[in-house]
Amino acid sequence: MLIRDDAPQQRLAQQAEREMAAFLGAVAEMFGREHTQRAAETWLKVMCSMTWPNDNHQRFFSQVTIVAASQFSRWIVRNDFAALCAVRPF
């Protein structure tokens, strides 16, 4: 009987969820909750477009977040200048 160990996949999913949740939390805080849907779609699209590494997945998810933040910020600048002007300073 073959016993399948789902623990590595679960850890990978948890890492992805934590990184994406942090990104969406920052988007909600800075631009408002109404932008989290687009931010989530951007993050997922970036993740799917990148080549997955064999190891160091935390670094991979950090890179996904950096690229997604860049793409999302370009979208904000082009499409929702009012949200950009409403950004709260840190």
N, CA and C atoms as an extended XYZ file, in Angstrom:
270
Properties=species:S:1:pos:R:3:atomname:S:1:resname:S:1:resid:I:1 pbc="F F F"
N         0.844       -1.175        0.000 N   MET     1
C         0.000        0.000        0.000 CA  MET     1
C         0.897        1.249        0.000 C   MET     1
N         0.565        2.176       -0.863 N   LEU     2
C         1.322        3.419       -0.990 CA  LEU     2
C         0.705        4.462       -0.064 C   LEU     2
N         1.526        5.016        0.793 N   ILE     3
C         1.060        6.063        1.714 CA  ILE     3
C         1.561        7.396        1.187 C   ILE     3
N         0.641        8.295        0.984 N   ARG     4
C         0.987        9.595        0.428 CA  ARG     4
C         1.180       10.609        1.547 C   ARG     4
N         2.271       11.327        1.485 N   ASP     5
C         2.565       12.363        2.469 CA  ASP     5
C         2.203       13.719        1.873 C   ASP     5
N         1.115       14.303        2.339 N   ASP     6
C         0.667       15.607        1.833 CA  ASP     6
C         1.285       16.776        2.590 C   ASP     6
N         2.108       16.488        3.583 N   ALA     7
C         2.683       17.556        4.407 CA  ALA     7
C         3.477       18.581        3.595 C   ALA     7
N         4.338       18.158        2.650 N   PRO     8
C         5.077       19.179        1.881 CA  PRO     8
C         4.152       20.099        1.080 C   PRO     8
N         3.122       19.551        0.475 N   GLN     9
C         2.176       20.376       -0.283 CA  GLN     9
C         1.401       21.315        0.643 C   GLN     9
N         1.075       20.833        1.821 N   GLN    10
C         0.358       21.677        2.777 CA  GLN    10
C         1.230       22.829        3.238 C   GLN    10
N         2.509       22.552        3.499 N   ARG    11
C         3.428       23.632        3.906 CA  ARG    11
C         3.592       24.654        2.784 C   ARG    11
N         3.691       24.170        1.576 N   LEU    12
C         3.819       25.058        0.419 CA  LEU    12
C         2.577       25.938        0.280 C   LEU    12
N         1.412       25.346        0.419 N   ALA    13
C         0.158       26.106        0.338 CA  ALA    13
C         0.079       27.131        1.457 C   ALA    13
N         0.520       26.763        2.652 N   GLN    14
C         0.496       27.703        3.781 CA  GLN    14
C         1.448       28.873        3.549 C   GLN    14
N         2.623       28.596        2.991 N   GLN    15
C         3.557       29.677        2.682 CA  GLN    15
C         2.946       30.637        1.670 C   GLN    15
N         2.342       30.086        0.637 N   ALA    16
C         1.713       30.922       -0.394 CA  ALA    16
C         0.582       31.749        0.210 C   ALA    16
N        -0.244       31.124        1.033 N   GLU    17
C        -1.369       31.832        1.657 CA  GLU    17
C        -0.885       32.964        2.548 C   GLU    17
N         0.158       32.719        3.334 N   ARG    18
C         0.688       33.774        4.215 CA  ARG    18
C         1.218       34.957        3.406 C   ARG    18
N         1.971       34.661        2.363 N   GLU    19
C         2.555       35.736        1.550 CA  GLU    19
C         1.463       36.530        0.839 C   GLU    19
N         0.498       35.826        0.270 N   MET    20
C        -0.583       36.507       -0.438 CA  MET    20
C        -1.441       37.316        0.531 C   MET    20
N        -1.704       36.766        1.708 N   ALA    21
C        -2.501       37.479        2.711 CA  ALA    21
C        -1.806       38.763        3.157 C   ALA    21
N        -0.499       38.711        3.308 N   ALA    22
C         0.250       39.913        3.690 CA  ALA    22
C         0.153       40.969        2.590 C   ALA    22
N         0.269       40.537        1.346 N   PHE    23
C         0.159       41.453        0.210 CA  PHE    23
C        -1.234       42.084        0.163 C   PHE    23
N        -2.259       41.262        0.288 N   LEU    24
C        -3.625       41.787        0.224 CA  LEU    24
C        -3.934       42.696        1.413 C   LEU    24
N        -3.381       42.381        2.565 N   GLY    25
C        -3.563       43.257        3.725 CA  GLY    25
C        -2.950       44.622        3.496 C   GLY    25
N        -1.761       44.645        2.891 N   ALA    26
C        -1.108       45.923        2.592 CA  ALA    26
C        -1.903       46.711        1.558 C   ALA    26
N        -2.420       46.026        0.538 N   VAL    27
C        -3.236       46.699       -0.482 CA  VAL    27
C        -4.492       47.288        0.162 C   VAL    27
N        -5.151       46.512        1.002 N   ALA    28
C        -6.377       46.992        1.660 CA  ALA    28
C        -6.084       48.195        2.542 C   ALA    28
N        -4.984       48.148        3.259 N   GLU    29
C        -4.622       49.250        4.154 CA  GLU    29
C        -4.262       50.519        3.385 C   GLU    29
N        -3.543       50.351        2.290 N   MET    30
C        -3.070       51.523        1.557 CA  MET    30
C        -4.074       52.074        0.555 C   MET    30
N        -4.829       51.192       -0.112 N   PHE    31
C        -5.692       51.634       -1.204 CA  PHE    31
C        -7.177       51.367       -0.971 C   PHE    31
N        -7.494       50.580        0.052 N   GLY    32
C        -8.888       50.253        0.334 CA  GLY    32
C        -9.227       48.831       -0.087 C   GLY    32
N       -10.186       48.260        0.609 N   ARG    33
C       -10.580       46.876        0.360 CA  ARG    33
C       -11.123       46.644       -1.046 C   ARG    33
N       -11.641       47.680       -1.657 N   GLU    34
C       -12.212       47.508       -2.992 CA  GLU    34
C       -11.164       47.104       -4.035 C   GLU    34
N        -9.899       47.240       -3.706 N   HIS    35
C        -8.836       46.891       -4.652 CA  HIS    35
C        -8.227       45.513       -4.394 C   HIS    35
N        -8.686       44.822       -3.366 N   THR    36
C        -8.067       43.535       -3.045 CA  THR    36
C        -8.358       42.452       -4.085 C   THR    36
N        -9.506       42.506       -4.720 N   GLN    37
C        -9.814       41.509       -5.753 CA  GLN    37
C        -8.808       41.594       -6.893 C   GLN    37
N        -8.584       42.788       -7.393 N   ARG    38
C        -7.612       42.962       -8.486 CA  ARG    38
C        -6.214       42.589       -8.010 C   ARG    38
N        -5.868       42.948       -6.789 N   ALA    39
C        -4.546       42.608       -6.259 CA  ALA    39
C        -4.372       41.093       -6.161 C   ALA    39
N        -5.411       40.391       -5.720 N   ALA    40
C        -5.345       38.929       -5.628 CA  ALA    40
C        -5.175       38.307       -7.007 C   ALA    40
N        -5.923       38.799       -7.972 N   GLU    41
C        -5.804       38.289       -9.336 CA  GLU    41
C        -4.406       38.533       -9.890 C   GLU    41
N        -3.856       39.696       -9.591 N   THR    42
C        -2.499       40.020      -10.043 CA  THR    42
C        -1.494       39.075       -9.412 C   THR    42
N        -1.608       38.851       -8.094 N   TRP    43
C        -0.672       37.977       -7.381 CA  TRP    43
C        -0.722       36.559       -7.960 C   TRP    43
N        -1.917       36.043       -8.169 N   LEU    44
C        -2.064       34.685       -8.705 CA  LEU    44
C        -1.521       34.578      -10.128 C   LEU    44
N        -1.794       35.601      -10.940 N   LYS    45
C        -1.303       35.593      -12.322 CA  LYS    45
C         0.223       35.588      -12.339 C   LYS    45
N         0.826       36.391      -11.494 N   VAL    46
C         2.288       36.444      -11.420 CA  VAL    46
C         2.831       35.090      -10.953 C   VAL    46
N         2.235       34.520       -9.915 N   MET    47
C         2.707       33.239       -9.402 CA  MET    47
C         2.672       32.165      -10.493 C   MET    47
N         1.592       32.138      -11.255 N   CYS    48
C         1.447       31.125      -12.305 CA  CYS    48
C         2.391       31.355      -13.481 C   CYS    48
N         2.845       32.589      -13.661 N   SER    49
C         3.706       32.902      -14.798 CA  SER    49
C         5.185       32.661      -14.513 C   SER    49
N         5.534       32.519      -13.242 N   MET    50
C         6.943       32.361      -12.884 CA  MET    50
C         7.330       30.887      -12.845 C   MET    50
N         8.598       30.624      -13.074 N   THR    51
C         9.125       29.267      -12.992 CA  THR    51
C         9.319       28.895      -11.533 C   THR    51
N         8.715       27.773      -11.154 N   TRP    52
C         8.802       27.329       -9.758 CA  TRP    52
C        10.173       26.731       -9.472 C   TRP    52
N        10.747       27.112       -8.349 N   PRO    53
C        12.045       26.536       -7.974 CA  PRO    53
C        11.850       25.154       -7.324 C   PRO    53
N        12.924       24.402       -7.248 N   ASN    54
C        12.873       23.106       -6.564 CA  ASN    54
C        12.962       23.263       -5.047 C   ASN    54
N        13.503       24.379       -4.619 N   ASP    55
C        13.621       24.629       -3.180 CA  ASP    55
C        13.508       26.131       -2.932 C   ASP    55
N        13.648       26.547       -1.686 N   ASN    56
C        13.569       27.956       -1.279 CA  ASN    56
C        12.278       28.605       -1.768 C   ASN    56
N        11.172       27.982       -1.424 N   HIS    57
C         9.873       28.481       -1.860 CA  HIS    57
C         9.506       29.810       -1.204 C   HIS    57
N         9.995       30.047        0.012 N   GLN    58
C         9.682       31.321        0.659 CA  GLN    58
C        10.253       32.476       -0.155 C   GLN    58
N        11.449       32.319       -0.654 N   ARG    59
C        12.045       33.355       -1.501 CA  ARG    59
C        11.224       33.528       -2.780 C   ARG    59
N        10.771       32.417       -3.344 N   PHE    60
C         9.940       32.461       -4.548 CA  PHE    60
C         8.678       33.275       -4.297 C   PHE    60
N         7.986       33.003       -3.188 N   PHE    61
C         6.746       33.728       -2.903 CA  PHE    61
C         7.015       35.202       -2.631 C   PHE    61
N         8.160       35.509       -2.032 N   SER    62
C         8.534       36.913       -1.842 CA  SER    62
C         8.742       37.597       -3.191 C   SER    62
N         9.370       36.902       -4.123 N   GLN    63
C         9.572       37.455       -5.461 CA  GLN    63
C         8.233       37.663       -6.173 C   GLN    63
N         7.320       36.715       -5.997 N   VAL    64
C         5.979       36.863       -6.572 CA  VAL    64
C         5.336       38.135       -6.047 C   VAL    64
N         5.442       38.369       -4.759 N   THR    65
C         4.829       39.551       -4.145 CA  THR    65
C         5.461       40.837       -4.674 C   THR    65
N         6.751       40.857       -4.840 N   ILE    66
C         7.429       42.053       -5.350 CA  ILE    66
C         6.964       42.365       -6.768 C   ILE    66
N         6.909       41.348       -7.623 N   VAL    67
C         6.469       41.561       -9.006 CA  VAL    67
C         4.992       41.969       -9.035 C   VAL    67
N         4.168       41.305       -8.220 N   ALA    68
C         2.738       41.639       -8.175 CA  ALA    68
C         2.525       43.065       -7.671 C   ALA    68
N         3.294       43.484       -6.688 N   ALA    69
C         3.173       44.854       -6.178 CA  ALA    69
C         3.539       45.860       -7.263 C   ALA    69
N         4.566       45.552       -8.024 N   SER    70
C         4.963       46.432       -9.118 CA  SER    70
C         3.864       46.533      -10.175 C   SER    70
N         3.330       45.394      -10.572 N   GLN    71
C         2.270       45.399      -11.587 CA  GLN    71
C         1.005       46.079      -11.070 C   GLN    71
N         0.649       45.809       -9.819 N   PHE    72
C        -0.550       46.417       -9.244 CA  PHE    72
C        -0.375       47.934       -9.125 C   PHE    72
N         0.803       48.381       -8.724 N   SER    73
C         1.022       49.827       -8.591 CA  SER    73
C         0.937       50.522       -9.949 C   SER    73
N         1.436       49.863      -10.998 N   ARG    74
C         1.287       50.444      -12.342 CA  ARG    74
C        -0.184       50.555      -12.724 C   ARG    74
N        -0.973       49.546      -12.356 N   TRP    75
C        -2.408       49.587      -12.654 CA  TRP    75
C        -3.063       50.748      -11.899 C   TRP    75
N        -2.728       50.920      -10.632 N   ILE    76
C        -3.291       52.010       -9.824 CA  ILE    76
C        -2.967       53.357      -10.462 C   ILE    76
N        -1.716       53.538      -10.861 N   VAL    77
C        -1.309       54.813      -11.464 CA  VAL    77
C        -2.106       55.090      -12.732 C   VAL    77
N        -2.313       54.066      -13.555 N   ARG    78
C        -3.017       54.247      -14.829 CA  ARG    78
C        -4.529       54.359      -14.680 C   ARG    78
N        -5.105       53.668      -13.701 N   ASN    79
C        -6.561       53.501      -13.675 CA  ASN    79
C        -7.305       54.096      -12.484 C   ASN    79
N        -6.615       54.370      -11.410 N   ASP    80
C        -7.332       54.859      -10.229 CA  ASP    80
C        -6.479       55.888       -9.492 C   ASP    80
N        -6.312       57.017      -10.114 N   PHE    81
C        -5.490       58.068       -9.538 CA  PHE    81
C        -6.020       58.524       -8.186 C   PHE    81
N        -7.347       58.510       -8.004 N   ALA    82
C        -7.938       58.919       -6.716 CA  ALA    82
C        -7.452       58.012       -5.588 C   ALA    82
N        -7.358       56.713       -5.842 N   ALA    83
C        -6.859       55.788       -4.817 CA  ALA    83
C        -5.403       56.069       -4.509 C   ALA    83
N        -4.636       56.410       -5.513 N   LEU    84
C        -3.231       56.727       -5.325 CA  LEU    84
C        -3.076       57.962       -4.445 C   LEU    84
N        -3.913       58.964       -4.667 N   CYS    85
C        -3.847       60.193       -3.880 CA  CYS    85
C        -4.304       59.974       -2.439 C   CYS    85
N        -5.073       58.938       -2.206 N   ALA    86
C        -5.603       58.679       -0.866 CA  ALA    86
C        -4.673       57.779       -0.040 C   ALA    86
N        -3.518       57.407       -0.581 N   VAL    87
C        -2.606       56.502        0.147 CA  VAL    87
C        -2.188       57.165        1.440 C   VAL    87
N        -2.311       56.387        2.495 N   ARG    88
C        -1.903       56.883        3.810 CA  ARG    88
C        -0.412       56.666        4.003 C   ARG    88
N         0.310       57.655        4.479 N   PRO    89
C         1.746       57.475        4.720 CA  PRO    89
C         1.958       56.503        5.884 C   PRO    89
N         3.111       55.871        5.879 N   PHE    90
C         3.418       54.909        6.943 CA  PHE    90
C         3.779       55.604        8.210 C   PHE    90
